[in-house]
């Protein structure tokens, strides 16, 4: 087979006759986005997100064959804008949320529907992994969070919102039980569990941060910085960490729970320096000589105190760049009530997390900025029929209240409450090519959107869920059924704007997917085809015993 050289973004790459521009780009390590391309299916040329520019024209790269001396532009602003527009056009008729409302409203961004599915199926080790990946001090938040997530729960517009905070507390307390003294445990630890779980930490970076203040914002910042491999020292004025959390009534937050959660941060590697007052026992200049960055999370700071530290002050506290958390001294960051008044625990922790993200970028020599919010297409308000579609796929039981309020949910109670979740997030969220590329290219899902069509959800007996509103008519599933010689298969039905993917002769999706159902689900780029939750076990759940 003859070979020759082509140029992509100024880089020469050897290509062979019959190869596509897409294949040549991948050989060079250039990742061109594709939604309708699967190698075994060949080019389908339906999504147009793989556009490149050749001889002044924008063309799809997945089907265009290379020719000797070809000059290709891929990673330019013009090409990226064209790809972004192609993505936005796909969203113009997209019906589905990437992230559930509860997930979007959580200031710490926890994957709440994922946690609930894990509780529902009894996978508590997985559930605590989901919780601790996102939340510092989850047993504390499970008691004190003002739970804005529940305000967005769609179940609440039908009957009662899912008790998300109580489920979170159940998982966190289940995990924390081995670290609690026997006489204060609400329930014994699970057999075989000798210590609480810890999130996985990256390799040490050799960078160090000192955090002044061991309240919610400071502890949260340390929690994340330690996971990213940075050494953390926490200097605080009290004899114990916790800051304002130490003032909570014991019936709201037992001290032993707070102590055990702070010990988790110590287990991650934090070094606590108690009885250290900035301006008396330590100075800002001294801290800057000993550490690569400083985070001030001291709680409220008076104008006089801040000026004595050599910092510019704003009416609410220390003056910072709202996008970077940096003070007038760029190595010094500030967060929480040191910057502005805050009344909610979870928002103080979210502020600590955002500051930690900026410090992380600073330590790595990257542009300092808040992390981008995860992309999500948003359906908006559902009508009664659409909401009923979700409700029909959940467990029809009233909201569960813990039999023992002090102890919280039992495993059985948590499982029943989890079964009430409508699972209105996308089953493919986090593993959806359309969502990923929209995030990467900064797509605006509402740019071309007008009145959306009705939400549909077709549950097949085999466990597949088909949501037509998420289908972008890429053609992959149609081609796979053709290649597998499915007896019925799938096809494009209708004409013009009414075209849809379906099985012929008004048969079901399951009828058309006798051989390649799993393969079609695996390669669906938008989650329009997915495997749903198994409902069989739900009917066996009972509140009779833990």
C-alpha positions as CSV (number, residue, x, y, z in Angstrom):
1,X,0.0,0.0,0.0
2,X,1.5,3.3,-1.1
3,X,2.2,5.9,1.6
4,X,2.7,9.7,1.5
5,X,2.9,12.7,3.7
6,X,0.1,15.1,4.6
7,X,0.1,18.1,7.0
8,X,-2.2,18.6,9.9
9,X,-1.9,21.9,11.8
10,X,1.6,22.2,10.5
11,X,2.7,18.7,11.6
12,X,3.7,16.2,8.9
13,X,2.2,12.7,9.2
14,X,2.7,9.7,7.0
15,X,-0.6,8.4,5.7
16,X,-1.7,5.6,3.4
17,X,-4.1,5.6,0.5
18,X,-7.6,4.7,1.7
19,X,-7.1,6.2,5.2
20,X,-9.3,9.0,6.3
21,X,-8.3,12.3,7.7
22,X,-9.7,11.3,11.0
23,X,-7.4,8.2,11.1
24,X,-4.4,10.2,10.1
25,X,-5.1,12.8,12.8
26,X,-5.4,10.1,15.5
27,X,-2.1,8.7,14.4
28,X,-0.6,12.1,15.1
29,X,-2.3,12.2,18.5
30,X,-4.8,14.9,17.5
31,X,-8.2,14.1,19.0
32,X,-10.9,15.1,16.6
33,X,-14.4,14.7,18.2
34,X,-16.8,12.2,16.8
35,X,-20.3,11.2,17.7
36,X,-21.5,9.2,14.7
37,X,-18.2,7.3,14.0
38,X,-17.5,3.7,14.9
39,X,-14.7,2.0,13.0
40,X,-16.7,-1.1,12.1
41,X,-19.6,0.9,10.9
42,X,-17.6,3.1,8.6
43,X,-18.3,6.9,8.1
44,X,-21.9,7.9,8.6
45,X,-21.4,11.7,8.3
46,X,-24.4,12.6,10.3
47,X,-23.2,14.6,13.3
48,X,-20.7,17.0,11.7
49,X,-18.7,17.5,14.9
50,X,-15.6,16.1,13.3
51,X,-15.2,19.0,10.9
52,X,-11.8,20.1,9.7
53,X,-10.8,22.7,7.2
54,X,-9.2,21.8,3.8
55,X,-8.6,24.2,0.9
56,X,-10.8,26.8,2.6
57,X,-13.8,24.5,3.1
58,X,-15.1,22.8,6.3
59,X,-15.6,19.1,5.7
60,X,-16.2,16.0,8.0
61,X,-13.0,14.2,8.6
62,X,-14.4,10.8,9.3
63,X,-15.3,10.0,5.7
64,X,-12.7,12.1,3.7
65,X,-9.8,10.1,2.3
66,X,-6.3,11.5,2.4
67,X,-4.5,12.6,-0.7
68,X,-0.8,13.3,-1.2
69,X,0.2,16.8,0.0
70,X,-3.1,17.4,1.7
71,X,-3.0,20.4,4.2
72,X,-5.5,20.0,7.0
73,X,-6.5,22.6,9.7
74,X,-8.0,21.0,12.9
75,X,-7.1,22.8,16.1
76,X,-7.9,26.4,15.0
77,X,-10.4,28.9,16.5
78,X,-12.5,28.7,13.3
79,X,-12.7,25.0,13.3
80,X,-13.5,24.8,17.0
81,X,-16.2,27.4,16.5
82,X,-17.7,25.2,13.8
83,X,-17.6,22.1,16.0
84,X,-19.2,24.1,18.8
85,X,-22.0,25.2,16.5
86,X,-22.6,21.6,15.4
87,X,-22.9,20.5,19.0
88,X,-25.3,23.4,19.8
89,X,-27.5,22.4,16.9
90,X,-27.7,18.8,18.2
91,X,-28.8,20.3,21.6
92,X,-31.5,22.3,19.9
93,X,-33.8,19.2,19.9
94,X,-32.2,17.4,22.9
95,X,-34.7,16.4,25.6
96,X,-32.9,15.3,28.7
97,X,-30.8,16.4,31.7
98,X,-27.2,15.5,31.9
99,X,-27.2,16.1,35.7
100,X,-30.3,15.8,37.9
101,X,-31.5,19.0,39.6
102,X,-30.3,17.7,43.0
103,X,-26.8,17.2,41.5
104,X,-26.8,20.7,40.0
105,X,-28.0,22.3,43.2
106,X,-25.4,20.6,45.5
107,X,-22.8,23.3,46.2
108,X,-20.2,20.6,46.4
109,X,-21.3,18.8,43.3
110,X,-21.9,15.4,44.7
111,X,-23.2,12.8,42.2
112,X,-26.3,12.3,44.3
113,X,-28.2,10.0,41.9
114,X,-25.2,7.7,41.7
115,X,-25.1,7.5,45.5
116,X,-28.8,6.7,45.7
117,X,-28.5,3.9,43.1
118,X,-25.7,2.4,45.1
119,X,-27.7,2.5,48.3
120,X,-30.7,1.1,46.5
121,X,-28.7,-1.9,45.3
122,X,-26.9,-2.4,48.6
123,X,-23.5,-1.4,47.3
124,X,-22.5,0.7,50.4
125,X,-18.8,0.5,49.8
126,X,-19.4,2.1,46.4
127,X,-21.8,4.6,48.0
128,X,-19.3,5.8,50.5
129,X,-16.7,6.2,47.8
130,X,-19.1,8.5,45.9
131,X,-19.8,10.4,49.1
132,X,-16.2,10.8,50.3
133,X,-15.0,11.7,46.8
134,X,-17.1,14.8,46.9
135,X,-17.8,15.7,50.6
136,X,-15.5,16.6,53.4
137,X,-17.0,15.7,56.9
138,X,-20.0,13.9,55.4
139,X,-21.4,12.8,58.8
140,X,-21.4,16.4,59.8
141,X,-23.1,17.5,56.6
142,X,-25.5,14.7,56.9
143,X,-26.7,16.4,60.1
144,X,-26.3,20.1,59.5
145,X,-26.5,20.7,55.8
146,X,-29.5,22.9,54.8
147,X,-30.0,20.4,51.9
148,X,-30.6,22.6,48.9
149,X,-30.5,19.4,46.8
150,X,-33.9,18.4,48.2
151,X,-35.4,21.6,47.0
152,X,-34.7,20.6,43.4
153,X,-35.9,17.0,43.8
154,X,-38.6,16.4,41.2
155,X,-40.2,13.8,43.4
156,X,-41.2,16.7,45.7
157,X,-43.6,18.1,43.0
158,X,-45.4,14.7,43.0
159,X,-45.5,13.9,46.7
160,X,-42.4,14.3,48.9
161,X,-38.8,15.0,48.0
162,X,-36.3,12.1,48.4
163,X,-34.6,12.4,51.8
164,X,-31.1,13.0,50.3
165,X,-29.5,14.3,53.4
166,X,-30.7,11.4,55.6
167,X,-29.4,8.9,53.0
168,X,-26.1,10.7,52.9
169,X,-25.9,10.6,56.7
170,X,-26.7,6.9,56.7
171,X,-23.8,6.1,54.4
172,X,-21.4,8.4,56.2
173,X,-22.3,7.0,59.6
174,X,-22.1,3.4,58.3
175,X,-18.6,4.2,57.2
176,X,-17.6,6.1,60.3
177,X,-18.8,3.4,62.8
178,X,-15.5,1.6,63.2
179,X,-13.8,4.9,64.3
180,X,-16.4,5.6,67.1
181,X,-16.2,4.4,70.7
182,X,-18.5,1.5,71.3
183,X,-20.7,3.3,73.8
184,X,-21.6,6.1,71.3
185,X,-22.2,4.0,68.2
186,X,-25.8,4.1,66.9
187,X,-25.1,0.7,65.3
188,X,-22.2,-1.7,65.3
189,X,-19.8,-1.5,62.3
190,X,-20.2,-3.9,59.4
191,X,-18.3,-7.2,59.9
192,X,-14.9,-7.0,58.5
193,X,-14.7,-3.2,58.5
194,X,-12.0,-1.9,60.9
195,X,-11.6,1.7,59.8
196,X,-13.5,4.3,57.7
197,X,-12.8,4.7,54.0
198,X,-10.4,7.3,52.6
199,X,-10.5,8.9,49.2
200,X,-7.6,8.0,46.9
201,X,-4.7,10.5,46.9
202,X,-2.4,11.4,44.0
203,X,1.3,11.1,44.3
204,X,3.0,13.8,46.4
205,X,3.8,17.0,44.5
206,X,6.4,18.3,46.9
207,X,4.3,21.5,47.4
208,X,3.1,22.6,50.7
209,X,0.2,24.8,51.9
210,X,-0.6,26.2,55.3
211,X,-4.2,26.8,56.1
212,X,-4.9,29.3,58.9
213,X,-8.2,28.2,60.4
214,X,-9.7,24.8,61.1
215,X,-13.4,25.7,60.5
216,X,-15.6,24.4,57.6
217,X,-13.8,26.3,54.8
218,X,-10.3,25.4,56.0
219,X,-11.0,21.8,56.6
220,X,-12.7,21.4,53.2
221,X,-9.7,23.0,51.5
222,X,-7.3,20.7,53.2
223,X,-9.5,17.7,52.3
224,X,-9.1,18.4,48.6
225,X,-5.6,19.7,48.6
226,X,-4.4,16.5,50.3
227,X,-6.1,14.4,47.7
228,X,-4.3,16.3,45.0
229,X,-0.9,15.4,46.5
230,X,-0.1,18.7,48.4
231,X,1.1,18.7,52.0
232,X,-1.2,20.6,54.3
233,X,-0.6,22.1,57.7
234,X,-3.6,23.6,59.5
235,X,-2.8,26.3,62.1
236,X,-5.8,27.2,64.3
237,X,-6.4,29.2,67.5
238,X,-8.4,26.5,69.3
239,X,-7.2,23.4,71.1
240,X,-9.2,21.3,68.6
241,X,-10.1,21.7,65.0
242,X,-13.7,22.4,63.9
243,X,-14.0,26.2,64.3
244,X,-17.6,27.3,64.6
245,X,-18.8,23.6,64.4
246,X,-17.7,23.3,68.0
247,X,-20.5,25.6,68.9
248,X,-23.2,23.3,67.6
249,X,-25.6,21.8,70.2
250,X,-24.6,18.2,71.0
251,X,-28.0,16.9,70.0
252,X,-27.4,18.4,66.5
253,X,-23.8,17.4,66.2
254,X,-22.2,15.1,68.8
255,X,-18.6,16.1,69.4
256,X,-17.5,12.5,68.8
257,X,-18.8,12.6,65.2
258,X,-16.9,15.9,64.5
259,X,-13.7,14.5,66.1
260,X,-13.9,11.3,64.0
261,X,-14.4,13.2,60.8
262,X,-11.5,15.5,61.5
263,X,-9.4,12.4,62.2
264,X,-10.2,11.4,58.7
265,X,-8.4,14.5,57.4
266,X,-5.5,13.7,59.7
267,X,-5.4,10.2,58.2
268,X,-5.1,11.8,54.8
269,X,-1.9,13.5,56.0
270,X,-3.0,16.9,57.5
271,X,-0.8,18.2,60.3
272,X,-2.7,20.3,62.9
273,X,-1.0,23.1,64.8
274,X,-3.4,24.1,67.6
275,X,-3.3,27.3,69.7
276,X,-1.6,29.3,66.9
277,X,-2.9,32.8,66.4
278,X,-1.9,34.7,63.3
279,X,-0.3,38.0,64.2
280,X,0.7,36.7,67.7
281,X,2.2,33.2,67.5
282,X,2.9,33.2,63.7
283,X,3.3,35.9,61.1
284,X,2.2,36.0,57.5
285,X,5.7,36.7,56.3
286,X,7.0,33.7,58.3
287,X,4.4,31.4,56.8
288,X,5.3,32.6,53.3
289,X,8.9,31.6,54.0
290,X,8.0,28.1,55.1
291,X,5.2,27.2,52.6
292,X,4.4,27.5,48.9
293,X,0.9,29.0,49.5
294,X,-1.2,30.3,52.4
295,X,-5.0,30.0,52.7
296,X,-6.7,32.3,55.3
297,X,-9.9,30.6,56.5
298,X,-10.0,32.2,59.9
299,X,-13.6,33.2,60.0
300,X,-14.6,36.9,60.3
301,X,-11.7,39.3,60.0
302,X,-11.9,42.9,61.2
303,X,-10.5,45.7,59.0
304,X,-7.9,46.5,61.7
305,X,-6.7,42.8,61.9
306,X,-6.5,42.4,58.1
307,X,-4.6,45.6,57.7
308,X,-2.2,44.5,60.4
309,X,-1.5,41.4,58.3
310,X,-0.7,43.7,55.4
311,X,-3.7,42.8,53.3
312,X,-6.2,45.0,51.5
313,X,-9.7,44.9,53.0
314,X,-13.2,45.0,51.5
315,X,-16.5,45.9,53.4
316,X,-17.2,42.2,54.2
317,X,-13.7,41.0,54.9
318,X,-10.4,40.4,53.2
319,X,-10.3,41.7,49.6
320,X,-9.8,38.9,47.1
321,X,-10.0,38.4,43.4
322,X,-13.4,36.7,43.1
323,X,-12.2,34.4,40.3
324,X,-8.9,33.3,42.0
325,X,-9.3,33.8,45.8
326,X,-6.0,35.6,45.7
327,X,-5.4,38.5,48.1
328,X,-3.2,41.5,47.4
329,X,-0.3,39.1,48.0
330,X,-0.6,36.5,45.2
331,X,0.7,33.6,47.3
332,X,-2.0,34.3,49.9
333,X,-5.5,33.1,49.3
334,X,-8.6,33.7,51.5
335,X,-12.0,31.9,51.7
336,X,-15.1,31.5,53.7
337,X,-16.2,34.1,56.3
338,X,-12.7,35.6,56.2
339,X,-13.9,37.1,52.8
340,X,-17.7,37.6,53.2
341,X,-20.5,36.6,55.6
342,X,-21.8,33.0,55.1
343,X,-24.7,31.4,56.9
344,X,-24.7,27.9,55.4
345,X,-22.2,25.2,56.2
346,X,-22.2,23.6,52.8
347,X,-21.5,26.9,51.1
348,X,-18.6,27.6,53.3
349,X,-17.2,24.2,52.4
350,X,-17.8,24.8,48.7
351,X,-15.9,28.1,49.1
352,X,-13.0,26.1,50.6
353,X,-13.1,23.6,47.8
354,X,-13.1,26.4,45.1
355,X,-10.2,28.1,46.9
356,X,-8.3,24.7,47.0
357,X,-8.8,24.3,43.2
358,X,-7.3,27.7,42.6
359,X,-4.4,27.0,45.0
360,X,-3.9,23.7,43.2
361,X,-3.5,25.4,39.8
362,X,-1.2,28.0,41.4
363,X,1.1,25.3,42.8
364,X,1.2,23.6,39.4
365,X,2.1,26.8,37.6
366,X,-1.2,26.9,35.7
367,X,-3.5,29.9,35.2
368,X,-5.3,30.4,38.5
369,X,-9.1,30.2,38.1
370,X,-12.1,28.5,39.5
371,X,-12.8,25.1,38.0
372,X,-15.5,25.1,35.3
373,X,-18.9,23.9,36.3
374,X,-19.8,20.5,34.8
375,X,-21.8,20.8,31.6
376,X,-25.5,19.9,31.8
377,X,-28.3,20.1,29.3
378,X,-31.4,21.2,31.2
379,X,-35.0,20.1,30.3
380,X,-36.6,22.6,32.7
381,X,-40.0,22.2,34.2
382,X,-41.9,18.9,33.4
383,X,-45.6,18.7,32.9
384,X,-47.7,16.2,34.9
385,X,-47.5,13.5,32.2
386,X,-43.8,13.8,31.8
387,X,-43.3,13.7,35.6
388,X,-45.6,10.7,35.7
389,X,-43.2,8.9,33.3
390,X,-40.4,9.2,35.8
391,X,-42.7,8.3,38.8
392,X,-43.9,5.1,37.0
393,X,-40.3,3.8,36.9
394,X,-39.7,4.4,40.7
395,X,-41.1,2.7,43.8
396,X,-44.5,3.9,44.8
397,X,-44.0,4.2,48.6
398,X,-44.4,7.3,50.8
399,X,-41.3,9.1,52.2
400,X,-39.5,7.1,54.9
401,X,-38.9,8.5,58.4
402,X,-36.2,6.9,60.5
403,X,-37.7,4.9,63.3
404,X,-34.9,6.1,65.6
405,X,-34.4,9.8,64.8
406,X,-31.1,10.0,66.8
407,X,-29.6,6.9,65.1
408,X,-30.8,7.8,61.6
409,X,-31.8,5.4,58.8
410,X,-31.3,1.7,59.1
411,X,-30.0,0.0,56.0
412,X,-33.5,-1.2,55.2
413,X,-35.0,2.3,55.6
414,X,-32.3,3.9,53.4
415,X,-32.9,1.3,50.7
416,X,-36.6,2.0,50.6
417,X,-36.1,5.7,50.5
418,X,-33.5,5.3,47.8
419,X,-36.1,3.4,45.7
420,X,-38.3,6.5,45.6
421,X,-35.7,8.4,43.6
422,X,-36.9,9.2,40.1
423,X,-33.4,8.9,38.5
424,X,-34.0,11.9,36.4
425,X,-30.4,12.3,35.6
426,X,-28.9,10.8,32.4
427,X,-27.8,7.2,32.9
428,X,-24.8,7.9,30.8
429,X,-23.8,11.2,32.5
430,X,-20.0,11.2,32.9
431,X,-19.6,8.7,30.1
432,X,-21.5,10.5,27.4
433,X,-19.6,11.7,24.4
434,X,-22.1,14.5,23.7
435,X,-21.7,15.9,27.2
436,X,-17.9,15.5,27.2
437,X,-17.5,17.4,23.9
438,X,-20.0,20.1,25.0
439,X,-17.8,20.6,28.1
440,X,-14.6,20.7,26.1
441,X,-15.8,23.1,23.4
442,X,-17.8,25.4,25.7
443,X,-21.1,24.6,24.0
444,X,-24.3,26.6,24.9
445,X,-27.1,24.0,25.0
446,X,-29.8,26.6,24.8
447,X,-28.3,28.7,21.9
448,X,-30.7,27.3,19.2
449,X,-33.3,25.8,21.5
450,X,-36.9,26.8,21.1
451,X,-39.9,25.0,22.5
452,X,-38.8,21.4,23.3
453,X,-40.7,18.3,22.4
454,X,-42.2,16.0,25.0
455,X,-40.0,13.8,27.2
456,X,-40.4,10.1,26.5
457,X,-39.0,7.1,28.2
458,X,-39.6,3.6,26.8
459,X,-38.7,0.7,29.2
460,X,-38.1,-2.6,27.4
461,X,-38.6,-5.9,29.2
462,X,-35.0,-6.8,28.6
463,X,-33.9,-3.9,30.8
464,X,-33.1,-1.4,28.0
465,X,-34.4,2.1,28.3
466,X,-34.9,4.2,25.1
467,X,-35.3,7.9,25.4
468,X,-36.1,9.2,21.9
469,X,-35.4,12.9,22.8
470,X,-31.7,12.1,23.4
471,X,-31.3,10.4,20.0
472,X,-29.2,12.5,17.6
473,X,-29.9,10.1,14.6
474,X,-26.2,9.2,14.4
475,X,-27.1,5.9,12.8
476,X,-24.7,3.7,14.8
477,X,-27.4,1.4,16.2
478,X,-29.1,1.2,12.8
479,X,-25.8,0.1,11.2
480,X,-24.9,-2.3,14.0
481,X,-28.2,-4.2,13.6
482,X,-27.6,-4.3,9.8
483,X,-24.1,-5.7,10.3
484,X,-25.4,-8.3,12.8
485,X,-28.1,-9.4,10.4
486,X,-30.8,-8.7,13.0
487,X,-34.1,-10.4,12.0
488,X,-35.9,-7.0,12.4
489,X,-33.3,-4.5,13.4
490,X,-33.6,-0.7,13.7
491,X,-34.3,1.8,11.0
492,X,-34.9,5.5,10.4
493,X,-38.7,5.9,10.3
494,X,-40.5,9.0,8.9
495,X,-39.3,12.0,6.9
496,X,-37.8,15.5,7.4
497,X,-38.0,16.8,11.0
498,X,-40.2,13.8,12.0
499,X,-37.4,11.2,11.4
500,X,-36.8,8.9,14.3
501,X,-35.0,5.6,15.1
502,X,-37.3,2.7,15.7
503,X,-38.0,-0.9,14.9
504,X,-40.0,-1.3,11.7
505,X,-43.7,-2.3,11.6
506,X,-44.4,-0.5,14.9
507,X,-42.5,-3.2,16.8
508,X,-40.6,-2.4,20.0
509,X,-36.9,-1.5,20.3
510,X,-36.4,-4.9,22.1
511,X,-37.8,-6.7,19.0
512,X,-35.2,-5.0,16.9
513,X,-32.3,-5.7,19.2
514,X,-32.2,-9.5,19.6
515,X,-28.5,-9.9,19.0
516,X,-26.6,-6.6,19.5
517,X,-28.6,-4.8,22.3
518,X,-25.5,-4.6,24.6
519,X,-23.3,-3.4,21.7
520,X,-25.8,-0.7,20.8
521,X,-26.0,0.5,24.4
522,X,-22.2,0.6,24.7
523,X,-21.7,2.7,21.5
524,X,-24.7,5.0,21.8
525,X,-23.0,8.5,22.1
526,X,-25.8,10.2,24.0
527,X,-27.3,7.7,26.4
528,X,-30.5,7.5,24.3
529,X,-30.1,3.7,24.7
530,X,-29.1,2.6,28.2
531,X,-29.7,-0.2,30.7
532,X,-32.2,0.8,33.4
533,X,-32.3,0.0,37.1
534,X,-33.7,-3.4,38.0
535,X,-37.0,-3.0,39.8
536,X,-37.6,-6.6,40.7
537,X,-35.8,-6.3,44.0
538,X,-37.7,-3.2,45.0
539,X,-40.9,-5.0,45.9
540,X,-39.0,-7.1,48.4
541,X,-37.9,-4.1,50.4
542,X,-39.6,-3.8,53.8
543,X,-39.4,-1.5,56.8
544,X,-39.8,-4.5,59.1
545,X,-36.2,-4.7,60.3
546,X,-32.7,-3.3,59.8
